């Protein structure tokens, strides 16, 4: 494994390279089409370089562990608002998640429905492009429209456009209190109606999921406000089922970590797919999936499906306008079925054109998003 | 302000090009009489103007595609235009360019409250998007101050912000999908009603690309349920440092107001003389607004007032009712007009890390004396997006140039302290030649490579965003 310790060293490695690399942060999000190449780890580029709690911004080298970032934020009672997923138990990986890996995979958790995705919080990047040049874009301020937003392009690019060396991002205050409301609902259409009612209310819902036969709604904020909104939401949701309210902070956190990391799929067999759809299409979609188990997040906009090994789930879908990603499967399945949703020709041509510009020698994770 | 010389061959072919465009749009879709194209000679950066070759006003995505295909085949540059409210010259044409106005594309295509989205044609104005959903308790969050007039197309091109982005984000955070027409006429769908894009985030790079990558004709926007209520508090301080510290302490305490607005003394004085909002005469004034139910608002405002009191304010005024809230906002909302009563002004838009606020305000005050031009500061303090308004007299020879030099110095200062040239207005032609202050050649090259892919002939809004020297070779084709 090649593990540069500085940005300059990484740039030198890339500039002199002839063959492809498999880009790794912590190596915990191992999905996509398998990549043939020398392992190139960014984990050596580590450390928080700037943290201004009063400005809600942090800058860190890409290989900094997520744990280090979260601990530093917790000391100031702040957090990463988009609640990054930890897929180690689901994928059976063992590494240490890095902040670069979080942004490279746009790993957003349940709070995406309220505050936005990882990409919405990424303010600036430094990266090494395929020619070995160090490029910067964005910055460390929240409002910045100076030039093109390559920051968004880098987020979720799975290392295919460049190797990120430093990221700056927006953080938010951690709330004083949180509560979870659960209610048993089995029919998917009713589930979607309940989730839509919750997120369509003025009560600032920060999580809206369905797992283990229960609609699960989260609110966060100052204590009195949480109590008030819990009452209002309980009344709003009462027509859908008997509502129970949990206000113990640790219990609320555990419950949502399990939803975020798709914990109930971890020990169960089969392939795992992740589908992004319009919530209003989720019920029809779930009916088409024929899945062994389904979890809904993002008020129905995110469907996690566990299906029999080797299933090409896309073949079962008709009239689907979102995208389906194969997240967990055997290597041969990942080689045979595209992990990322095939793009229409015009979009695919643009993506291919961009990769050819950013990485002309095809060094970075070639084919991983095909 | 340098612009490339117009291509004489295109000027010579004007009537032939008009005829080709009329063939696809009909006679009422093309304006080419110089008297009638006058309204399109500039945008809100009105110090610079130029008559375009002609103006086209298509009604559908297919017509936009047909127009672009004609211009692509004829190698004619195209300048897309929303409502022409850009403060950066984003919609200013050159003499050899066709202006493509999207004003006739203004329909609401779909509203879905369950999916919390609305799909509109992009000529629709920002405020009328909220107008289409507010009767059902929803709103579209980005609120640039030109929202009555500005088009969604321009909002997407410039990634517009507004006063409430501390909580709700800017356009890119509220944009789910677009229909975009590339320069060769290809119609492309990016994103949609679902929340995340699958492959590379092309939607993310299109937003804020200043009309250089394609013409966005339709947009799917995230709409949000309206909060139960909102209430502002006004706090006055004797120094900018203390006001800046107060903002920082509020944010650190875990409150996230929807807006934190800041005005300095010159701006307060001008505003008070103009709007008589009853503001205290002090060095720095904060307007902080929070949202929620009445009880939630009380709780947040109590916390904010406690923090504010610790810094010894000269004034602390909470709105007791809607009338008082409107009075608190009255001065802020008339600040630009008030400054305009005094003289012509240039509005800057740099962003700085909020910790640098006192230092930057002090330096701007010093530079104001050196240049002999007055400046008032009104800005979004929560996110560090400054709007210094430099006063000058357009009728005094040399004053505009002096004002521009002062403005450039302020923007360089913003970059020096870790900020950027523009927070929400865009680069356009106004800040084009300052881009090298913020970016190295390799950084600009990476951005221009994106345009190479979307618009290989560099025909869309070509002489903007990048310094002319940096883009010369690409524009020459």
Boltz contact constraints between the chains, C-beta under 6 A:
constraints:
  - contact:
      token1: [A, 52]
      token2: [B, 355]
      max_distance: 6.0
  - contact:
      token1: [A, 53]
      token2: [B, 252]
      max_distance: 6.0
  - contact:
      token1: [A, 54]
      token2: [B, 248]
      max_distance: 6.0
  - contact:
      token1: [A, 54]
      token2: [B, 251]
      max_distance: 6.0
  - contact:
      token1: [A, 54]
      token2: [B, 252]
      max_distance: 6.0
  - contact:
      token1: [A, 55]
      token2: [B, 353]
      max_distance: 6.0
  - contact:
      token1: [A, 55]
      token2: [B, 354]
      max_distance: 6.0
  - contact:
      token1: [A, 55]
      token2: [B, 355]
      max_distance: 6.0
  - contact:
      token1: [A, 116]
      token2: [B, 173]
      max_distance: 6.0
  - contact:
      token1: [A, 117]
      token2: [B, 196]
      max_distance: 6.0
  - contact:
      token1: [A, 120]
      token2: [B, 173]
      max_distance: 6.0
  - contact:
      token1: [A, 133]
      token2: [B, 442]
      max_distance: 6.0
  - contact:
      token1: [A, 135]
      token2: [B, 442]
      max_distance: 6.0
  - contact:
      token1: [A, 135]
      token2: [B, 443]
      max_distance: 6.0
  - contact:
      token1: [A, 135]
      token2: [B, 446]
      max_distance: 6.0
  - contact:
      token1: [A, 136]
      token2: [B, 443]
      max_distance: 6.0
  - contact:
      token1: [A, 139]
      token2: [B, 420]
      max_distance: 6.0
  - contact:
      token1: [A, 141]
      token2: [B, 351]
      max_distance: 6.0
  - contact:
      token1: [A, 141]
      token2: [B, 384]
      max_distance: 6.0
  - contact:
      token1: [A, 141]
      token2: [B, 419]
      max_distance: 6.0
  - contact:
      token1: [A, 141]
      token2: [B, 420]
      max_distance: 6.0
  - contact:
      token1: [A, 142]
      token2: [B, 383]
      max_distance: 6.0
  - contact:
      token1: [A, 143]
      token2: [B, 161]
      max_distance: 6.0
  - contact:
      token1: [A, 143]
      token2: [B, 351]
      max_distance: 6.0
  - contact:
      token1: [A, 143]
      token2: [B, 383]
      max_distance: 6.0
  - contact:
      token1: [A, 143]
      token2: [B, 385]
      max_distance: 6.0
  - contact:
      token1: [A, 143]
      token2: [B, 423]
      max_distance: 6.0
  - contact:
      token1: [A, 143]
      token2: [B, 424]
      max_distance: 6.0
  - contact:
      token1: [A, 144]
      token2: [B, 351]
      max_distance: 6.0
  - contact:
      token1: [A, 144]
      token2: [B, 420]
      max_distance: 6.0
  - contact:
      token1: [A, 145]
      token2: [B, 159]
      max_distance: 6.0
  - contact:
      token1: [A, 145]
      token2: [B, 208]
      max_distance: 6.0
  - contact:
      token1: [A, 145]
      token2: [B, 422]
      max_distance: 6.0
  - contact:
      token1: [A, 145]
      token2: [B, 424]
      max_distance: 6.0
  - contact:
      token1: [A, 145]
      token2: [B, 426]
      max_distance: 6.0
  - contact:
      token1: [A, 146]
      token2: [B, 420]
      max_distance: 6.0
  - contact:
      token1: [A, 146]
      token2: [B, 421]
      max_distance: 6.0
  - contact:
      token1: [A, 146]
      token2: [B, 422]
      max_distance: 6.0
  - contact:
      token1: [A, 146]
      token2: [B, 438]
      max_distance: 6.0
  - contact:
      token1: [A, 147]
      token2: [B, 447]
      max_distance: 6.0
  - contact:
      token1: [A, 148]
      token2: [B, 205]
      max_distance: 6.0
  - contact:
      token1: [A, 148]
      token2: [B, 209]
      max_distance: 6.0
  - contact:
      token1: [A, 148]
      token2: [B, 447]
      max_distance: 6.0
  - contact:
      token1: [A, 148]
      token2: [B, 450]
      max_distance: 6.0
  - contact:
      token1: [A, 149]
      token2: [B, 204]
      max_distance: 6.0
  - contact:
      token1: [A, 149]
      token2: [B, 205]
      max_distance: 6.0
  - contact:
      token1: [A, 149]
      token2: [B, 208]
      max_distance: 6.0
  - contact:
      token1: [A, 152]
      token2: [B, 201]
      max_distance: 6.0
  - contact:
      token1: [A, 152]
      token2: [B, 204]
      max_distance: 6.0
  - contact:
      token1: [A, 152]
      token2: [B, 205]
      max_distance: 6.0
  - contact:
      token1: [A, 153]
      token2: [B, 201]
      max_distance: 6.0
  - contact:
      token1: [A, 153]
      token2: [B, 205]
      max_distance: 6.0
  - contact:
      token1: [A, 156]
      token2: [B, 201]
      max_distance: 6.0
  - contact:
      token1: [A, 157]
      token2: [B, 200]
      max_distance: 6.0
  - contact:
      token1: [A, 173]
      token2: [B, 254]
      max_distance: 6.0
  - contact:
      token1: [A, 196]
      token2: [B, 114]
      max_distance: 6.0
  - contact:
      token1: [A, 200]
      token2: [B, 113]
      max_distance: 6.0
  - contact:
      token1: [A, 200]
      token2: [B, 225]
      max_distance: 6.0
  - contact:
      token1: [A, 201]
      token2: [B, 225]
      max_distance: 6.0
  - contact:
      token1: [A, 202]
      token2: [B, 225]
      max_distance: 6.0
  - contact:
      token1: [A, 202]
      token2: [B, 227]
      max_distance: 6.0
  - contact:
      token1: [A, 202]
      token2: [B, 228]
      max_distance: 6.0
  - contact:
      token1: [A, 222]
      token2: [B, 299]
      max_distance: 6.0
  - contact:
      token1: [A, 224]
      token2: [B, 299]
      max_distance: 6.0
  - contact:
      token1: [A, 225]
      token2: [B, 296]
      max_distance: 6.0
  - contact:
      token1: [A, 276]
      token2: [B, 194]
      max_distance: 6.0
  - contact:
      token1: [A, 276]
      token2: [B, 196]
      max_distance: 6.0
  - contact:
      token1: [A, 277]
      token2: [B, 194]
      max_distance: 6.0
  - contact:
      token1: [A, 278]
      token2: [B, 115]
      max_distance: 6.0
  - contact:
      token1: [A, 278]
      token2: [B, 193]
      max_distance: 6.0
  - contact:
      token1: [A, 278]
      token2: [B, 194]
      max_distance: 6.0
  - contact:
      token1: [A, 279]
      token2: [B, 114]
      max_distance: 6.0
  - contact:
      token1: [A, 279]
      token2: [B, 115]
      max_distance: 6.0
  - contact:
      token1: [A, 280]
      token2: [B, 114]
      max_distance: 6.0
  - contact:
      token1: [A, 280]
      token2: [B, 115]
      max_distance: 6.0
  - contact:
      token1: [A, 298]
      token2: [B, 195]
      max_distance: 6.0
  - contact:
      token1: [A, 301]
      token2: [B, 195]
      max_distance: 6.0
  - contact:
      token1: [A, 321]
      token2: [B, 192]
      max_distance: 6.0
  - contact:
      token1: [A, 322]
      token2: [B, 194]
      max_distance: 6.0
  - contact:
      token1: [A, 323]
      token2: [B, 198]
      max_distance: 6.0
  - contact:
      token1: [A, 340]
      token2: [B, 198]
      max_distance: 6.0
  - contact:
      token1: [A, 340]
      token2: [B, 199]
      max_distance: 6.0
  - contact:
      token1: [A, 341]
      token2: [B, 198]
      max_distance: 6.0
  - contact:
      token1: [A, 343]
      token2: [B, 199]
      max_distance: 6.0
  - contact:
      token1: [A, 346]
      token2: [B, 186]
      max_distance: 6.0
  - contact:
      token1: [A, 346]
      token2: [B, 188]
      max_distance: 6.0
  - contact:
      token1: [A, 350]
      token2: [B, 202]
      max_distance: 6.0
  - contact:
      token1: [A, 351]
      token2: [B, 199]
      max_distance: 6.0
  - contact:
      token1: [A, 351]
      token2: [B, 200]
      max_distance: 6.0
  - contact:
      token1: [A, 353]
      token2: [B, 453]
      max_distance: 6.0
  - contact:
      token1: [A, 354]
      token2: [B, 453]
      max_distance: 6.0
  - contact:
      token1: [A, 357]
      token2: [B, 449]
      max_distance: 6.0
  - contact:
      token1: [A, 369]
      token2: [B, 199]
      max_distance: 6.0
